Amino acid sequence: MNITVLMENTALEEGYRFDHGLSLDIQTEKHHILFDMGPSADFAANAAHAGIDLSAVDLAVLSHGHFDHGGGLETFLALNDHAPVYLSRHAFEPHYAEPRRFIGLKAELAADPRMVFVDQSLVIDEELELLTYNDQPRPYVMDAYGLFYEKNGELVPDDFRHEQYLLIREGGRRVLISGCSHKGVLNLMHWCRPDVLIGGFHFMKVEMDGPGLAVLNEAADGLMAYPAQYYTCHCTGAPQYAYLQTRMDGRLHYLATGQRLTL
């Protein structure tokens, strides 16, 4: 499996555009996958710079309904004329950050016939499965950190029912791809127990103080309890990542725009 980071908050080298967002090109034994599209068309420019043909993608996955992951959706649909886009049934619901700042997707794209809406979970084939865990209890509490969705005309704290995860089975291993792990990275490990977890951990708003460090310590200890490797990026936060890395004995790695990972 070969993974190239097409968009992340940082860049590995000059020549790549970077922004707050995420996009991954994933090439497995059977599929060429685009996972998320970043906040703009820049992911496509980075793909061209890396020599990746997005028209060859055979399926796309949108992790959740925030613009920093789906802002480039319209660009992808223009560049690729056949790949279905798998996303949550709730992805196009209005999403906001404080103070009432819209961070959702372009509503008109919901009518595109290539949108494949996922409810609880979906087995694509023997290699790929989409999971939401919406029907599972969350043993670890995860703060919404000022994110909301609109329900009956009112803003309520986001429960992230619009977030889904891609499980890839290849070479006897289970690789879980997550956009932001809004439902809690420890909950994801508890539910799925993958061999490799890739994605943001959404700790960027955790303060580097006593209570905040307690949150990070719990995360580090909980992650180390599993025999897994971790690759993180985007919404984990730079100081939060640096702190976690000191606690995780070489099992936590960072992914930046332009980076290539072979598993």
C-alpha positions in Angstrom: 0.0 0.0 0.0 1.4 3.4 -1.0 0.0 6.6 0.5 0.9 10.1 -0.6 -0.2 13.2 1.4 -1.8 15.6 -1.1 -2.8 18.2 1.6 -1.9 18.8 5.2 -1.1 21.8 7.3 2.6 21.6 6.6 4.7 20.6 3.7 7.7 18.2 3.5 9.5 20.3 0.9 9.2 23.3 -1.4 6.9 23.0 -4.4 4.0 21.7 -2.5 1.1 23.9 -1.4 -0.2 23.4 2.2 -3.2 24.6 4.2 -5.3 23.6 7.1 -6.9 20.4 5.8 -6.3 16.8 4.7 -6.2 14.8 1.5 -4.5 11.4 0.9 -3.9 9.4 -2.2 -4.0 5.7 -1.4 -3.0 3.0 -3.8 -3.7 -0.5 -2.6 -3.5 -3.9 -4.4 -6.9 -3.4 -5.9 -7.8 0.2 -5.7 -6.7 3.8 -6.3 -8.4 5.9 -3.6 -8.7 9.5 -2.9 -9.4 10.1 0.8 -10.6 13.6 1.4 -9.9 16.6 -0.9 -8.6 19.4 1.4 -10.1 22.9 1.6 -9.6 23.9 -2.0 -8.2 22.8 -5.4 -4.7 22.9 -4.0 -4.7 19.1 -3.4 -5.0 18.6 -7.2 -2.0 20.9 -7.8 0.0 18.8 -5.3 -1.1 15.6 -7.0 0.2 16.9 -10.3 3.4 18.0 -8.7 3.8 14.4 -7.3 3.0 12.8 -10.6 -0.3 11.4 -9.5 -3.2 11.1 -12.0 -6.4 11.9 -10.2 -8.4 10.8 -13.3 -7.2 7.3 -12.5 -8.8 7.2 -9.0 -11.5 4.6 -9.0 -13.2 5.7 -5.7 -13.2 8.6 -3.3 -14.0 8.8 0.4 -15.0 11.9 2.2 -14.4 11.4 6.0 -16.9 14.1 7.2 -18.8 17.2 6.3 -16.2 19.9 7.1 -14.8 22.1 4.3 -11.2 21.5 5.2 -11.7 17.9 4.1 -14.3 18.4 1.4 -13.7 21.9 0.0 -12.0 20.4 -3.0 -14.8 18.0 -3.8 -16.1 20.0 -6.8 -12.5 20.1 -8.2 -12.3 16.3 -7.9 -15.6 15.8 -9.7 -14.4 17.9 -12.5 -11.0 16.1 -12.9 -12.4 12.6 -12.5 -15.6 11.6 -14.5 -16.3 8.2 -13.0 -15.2 7.5 -9.4 -18.1 7.3 -6.9 -17.7 9.4 -3.7 -18.6 7.7 -0.5 -19.8 9.9 2.3 -22.0 9.9 5.3 -25.8 10.4 4.9 -25.3 13.4 7.3 -22.3 15.0 5.6 -24.3 17.8 3.9 -26.0 18.9 7.1 -25.1 22.5 8.0 -21.9 22.5 10.2 -20.5 25.5 12.1 -17.7 26.6 14.3 -18.0 29.4 16.9 -19.2 32.1 16.5 -21.7 30.7 13.8 -19.0 30.4 11.2 -20.2 28.0 8.4 -17.6 25.2 7.9 -19.8 22.8 5.9 -19.9 21.6 2.3 -21.5 23.1 -0.8 -25.1 21.9 -0.5 -25.7 21.8 -4.3 -23.1 19.0 -4.6 -25.4 16.6 -2.7 -27.5 16.1 -5.8 -24.5 14.8 -7.9 -25.3 11.3 -9.0 -21.9 10.1 -8.0 -22.5 10.7 -4.3 -22.9 7.4 -2.5 -24.5 8.0 0.9 -23.5 5.7 3.8 -25.7 5.1 6.8 -24.1 3.0 9.6 -21.4 1.1 7.6 -20.7 -0.3 4.2 -18.6 -3.2 2.9 -17.3 -2.1 -0.5 -15.4 -5.3 -1.1 -13.1 -7.8 0.6 -10.5 -5.1 0.9 -12.4 -1.9 1.8 -15.1 -1.2 4.5 -16.5 2.1 5.7 -17.4 2.4 9.4 -19.2 5.0 11.4 -19.6 3.4 14.9 -22.6 5.7 15.4 -24.4 2.8 17.1 -21.6 2.2 19.5 -21.3 3.7 23.0 -18.3 6.0 23.5 -16.3 4.9 26.6 -14.0 7.9 26.2 -15.4 11.4 26.3 -14.4 13.6 23.4 -15.0 17.4 23.6 -16.8 19.0 20.6 -14.4 21.9 20.9 -16.8 24.6 19.7 -18.1 22.7 16.7 -21.9 22.5 16.0 -24.4 21.3 13.5 -27.9 22.8 12.8 -30.8 20.8 14.2 -34.4 22.2 13.9 -33.0 25.7 13.2 -30.8 25.7 16.3 -27.1 25.0 16.7 -26.3 22.1 19.0 -22.9 20.6 19.9 -21.7 18.3 17.1 -22.0 14.6 17.8 -20.0 13.9 14.6 -22.5 11.4 13.3 -21.3 12.6 9.8 -17.8 11.2 10.4 -16.8 7.8 8.8 -13.6 5.8 8.7 -12.0 3.7 6.0 -10.8 0.3 6.9 -8.3 -1.3 4.5 -7.5 -5.0 4.8 -4.3 -5.8 2.9 -1.4 -8.3 3.5 -3.0 -9.6 6.7 -3.1 -6.2 8.3 -6.0 -3.8 9.1 -5.2 -0.2 8.3 -7.7 2.4 9.5 -7.8 5.8 7.8 -9.5 8.7 9.8 -9.9 12.3 8.9 -10.1 13.9 12.3 -11.1 11.2 14.8 -13.7 13.6 16.1 -15.4 10.7 18.0 -12.2 10.1 19.9 -9.0 8.4 18.8 -9.2 6.1 21.9 -12.7 5.2 21.0 -11.6 4.3 17.5 -8.9 2.0 18.8 -11.4 0.4 21.2 -13.9 -0.2 18.5 -11.7 -1.2 15.6 -8.3 -2.3 17.0 -6.4 -1.8 13.7 -2.7 -2.6 13.1 -2.1 0.9 11.8 -4.1 4.1 12.4 -3.6 7.1 10.1 -5.2 10.5 10.5 -5.7 13.5 12.7 -6.4 13.1 16.4 -8.1 16.5 16.9 -6.0 17.6 19.9 -5.1 21.0 18.5 -7.4 22.8 20.9 -6.1 20.9 24.0 -4.2 23.4 26.2 -0.6 22.5 27.1 -1.4 22.9 30.8 -2.3 20.6 33.7 -5.8 19.5 32.6 -4.7 19.5 28.9 -1.6 17.4 29.6 -3.8 14.9 31.5 -5.9 14.5 28.3 -2.7 13.9 26.3 -1.3 11.5 28.9 -4.5 9.5 28.8 -4.3 9.4 25.0 -0.6 8.3 24.9 -1.1 5.6 27.5 -4.3 4.4 25.8 -2.7 4.2 22.4 0.4 2.5 23.7 -1.8 -0.2 25.1 -2.4 -1.5 21.6 0.2 -3.1 19.4 -0.3 -0.6 16.6 1.7 2.0 14.7 0.3 5.5 14.4 0.7 8.2 11.7 -0.9 11.5 12.5 -1.3 15.0 10.9 -3.6 18.0 10.4 -5.7 18.6 13.5 -3.5 16.8 16.1 -1.6 20.1 16.7 2.2 20.6 16.5 2.9 21.0 20.2 0.4 18.3 21.1 2.1 16.0 18.6 5.5 16.8 20.0 4.4 16.0 23.5 2.7 12.7 22.5 5.8 11.6 20.6 7.9 11.9 23.8 5.4 9.4 25.4 5.0 6.9 22.7 8.4 5.3 22.2 8.8 5.8 18.4 5.3 4.5 17.5 3.9 7.9 16.6 4.9 9.5 13.3 3.9 12.8 11.5 2.7 13.1 7.9 3.2 16.3 5.9 2.1 17.4 2.4 4.2 15.6 -0.2 5.2 12.7 2.1 5.0 9.2 0.8 4.3 6.2 3.0 4.7 2.6 2.1 3.0 0.0 4.3 
